[in-house]
Amino acid sequence: MSEAEAMEMLRIMPREMRLMTERIFSLTGLPKSFLPAIQDTVMYSQKLGLGGFALLEQRFERLKEADPARVSIREEEGERLILDGGGQHAWFVMPSLLDLIGELVGRFGMARISVVDVMDPTELRIATALGARVGLSISFTGAEAPHFTALQVPVIGELRRDEPLLWELFMNGSRIEAGLWWRIYHLAKKALTPDSVVSRRHAGPLIVNDDGTVIGRKDNDDDTDINFLTSPKSGELETGDALS
């Protein structure tokens, strides 16, 4: 059996892929409000056989310098536009690209956009799948010199037909090499607050004060035992992680 055949593969579902992506992107210089717009980029990249999570791991240090505000329009004439990526990664250019495609299609009935100065330009092919959710049929040509042509298509409100790639992800997830996935998991954990008495008091929909009083949810039928939030067990080491 070859090394490739012996490699353990995991089937990862969208919830986990989105969660790891958001946590890792939160460790970069990206504005927190920008994260929802790009939470599916790595997941789609993985499913399309592009760089996916291996590329996320490889590029992580460079992604820390992310500044999507550097993306700009270089030239524009009618339905034609040249988008300057400002040296940003393709994943971070994606929201501007899709917005501009939608605007040009709305104004002129079609869009023709070329993208320059972008890191990992082949990843821009993700736009052909992401555009489906907003009723855009997008074609992609070129790798180092990406060019997009787009038209409006009807959205019928049925996910299986409107956005088949996302439907496939919901049904079957995506196969990812186990070693890579666990490295991604541990990288994502860096976005979490280390477990402590204080972090436990602020995790979830409530805060527990030093005296045990609760701020937040106070359901009469809530049987949650909050004693562990006020003090650790005697002699027990505090380990693990809790969401910040």
N, C-alpha and C positions, 0 to 999 in steps of 0.2 A: 504494500500500500504506500502510495506517495505521501509526501508531507502535506500536500494540498488536500488529498483525500482524508487524511487523518485530522485535519483542522476542525476543531469544534465550532459549529455555527449555532447562533441563537436566533430565534424569531422574536423581534422586538416590535411592539405595537406603538401606534402614534402617541399615546399618552406619555410613555416613557421617553420616546425620542424628542417630543416637544419639551418635556420637563428638563432633560439634560441640556438641550440646546439653549433654552432660556437661561438656565443657571450659568452656563459657560459664557454666553454672550454678556451676562450681567457683570462678568469680571473684566470686561473690556471698557474702553472709553465711550461706548455707545450711550446716548441718552436713554434712560429707562423707558420713556414713552415710545421709543423706537422699536423695542423688543417685540411687541405683538405683531408688527408688520413683517417680521423676518423669522418668526418661530418655526415656519414650515420649510424654510429654504434648505436646511441640511437634510431633513427628512426626505424631501423631494429629490435632492441630489443623490442620496443613497439609493432610493427606489429606481431612479433613472440610470443607475450604473455610472454616475459621475464620481466626483471626489468624495462626497458623503462625509461620514464621521472620521474617516482616515485623514481627509483633507482638513477637517476641523482641528484634529490633533496636531497635524503638521504645521498649520498656519497660526496656531493659537497665539504665539508670542507677537507676531506681526499684527494680528487682529486687535491686540490691546491698544494700538495707536489709531483705531478707527475714528473717522471724522466724516460722517455722511454729509455734512454741510458743504463739503468740498465738491460735491456733485453739481454740475451746472450744464446749461445749454450753450453749446459752442456756436451753432448755426441753426437757423430755422427759416423755412420757406414753405408755406402751405402745409401739405401733409408730410413733408420731409423735414427731418430734424437730425442733428448730430449731438449726441449726449456725451459730455466729457465726464468720465468717472472719477477724475481727480486722484487717480492712483488708489482708489478704494477697492476693497474686495467686491467681486461680482454679487455676492449675497447682499451686500449693503447698498448696492446700486439698484437692486431689484425693485424696491418700492417706488422710487422716482421713475424708473423705466415703465412700470405698469401704469402709473398715474398718467404719464405723458402719452402713452399709447392710447389709453382710454379717452383722453382729451382730444387727441387728433382724430380718432375714429368718430367721436361725437360731433366734431366740427366739420370734418371733410369726408366722412364715410369710410376712410381708410387711414392707415398710418404707415410711414416708412421711416425707421429710425436706425441709425448707425451709432455704435458705441465705441469710444476710444479711451485709452489710458485707464484700463481696469485690470485688477489683479485676477488671475484665473478666469479669463473671458469665456472659456467653454462652459463654465457654470451658469452663464446667462441663459443657456437653453432651458433652464428651469422655468423661465417666463412662459414658455409654450404650454406648460401644464397649469401654472398658477393663473394664467389669464382666463382659463375656462370658468373659474368661479364668478367672474364678473362679465361673462358673455362675450369674451374676445377669442377669436380664432387667430392664433399667432404662429407664424412660420419663422424659423431661424435658419440662417445660412452663415457660413464662415465660422471660424473658431478664434483665430487671432484677431480677426477684423469682423466682429459680430454685426449682423444686419437683420432687422426684424421687419416683417410686413404683417399687418393685422387688419382684420375686418370684424364687424359685429356679427354675432350669431345669437339666435334666440335661446334663452334659458327657460327650461320647462319646469324647474323646481323639483326634479328628481335627480338626486346625487349620483346614482349609478350612471346616468346618461350625461348629466351636466359636467361632472368632474370625475371621470372614470379612474384616474390615478389615485385620488383620495379615497374613493370607494374601495379600490383594491388594497390600499393601506389599512383601511378600517377592517376589511375582511381577513387579510392575511399578514399584515405587518410587513416587515422587511428583514431579510437575513443579514446578520452582521457577525463577523468573526468574534468569538467569545473574548479573546484576549484584548482586542480593540475595545469592545464594549465596556469591559471592566476598567480599562484605563480611562475611558470617557466618564464613567461613573465616578471614579475617584477624583478626576479633575473637576467635575461638577460639584462635588462635595465641598470644594474650597469656597463656594459661594454661601455656604451655610454657617450659622453661628455655632461654635462648639457647645456641647451640652454642659449646662451648669444649672444651679438652683435658679439663678436669675433668668436664664433663657427659657426654662420650663414655665416660669410664671407668666411669660409673655407669648407663649406659643398657642395658636388657636384663637378662638373668639373671645377670650377673656384674659384678664390680668389678675393675679393673686398677690395681694400685698403681704408684707412680712407678718402681719397679725392674722393672716388667713382670710381676711375679707376679700370678696370677689368684685371686680369691676368688669362689666360686660354681661354676658349671658347669665341669667339666673332662673333657668327653667325649674318649675316646681317638681317636675317629674324627672329631672336630670339625676341619674344615679352615679355620675362620674365621681370617683374618689380623688379628691384634690390634695390629700395628705402628702403624697409624694412630691407635690409642687412646692411645699413649704420647707422641706428639709430632706436631705439624702439619708438613706439608711446608715446607721452607725457603722463606721469602718468600711463602707462601700466606696470604691473608686468611682468617680464620675466619668463615664465614657459615652461614646456615641455622638450623635449630632441631632440638632433640632433646628427647624426652620427659623430664620430670623424674622 
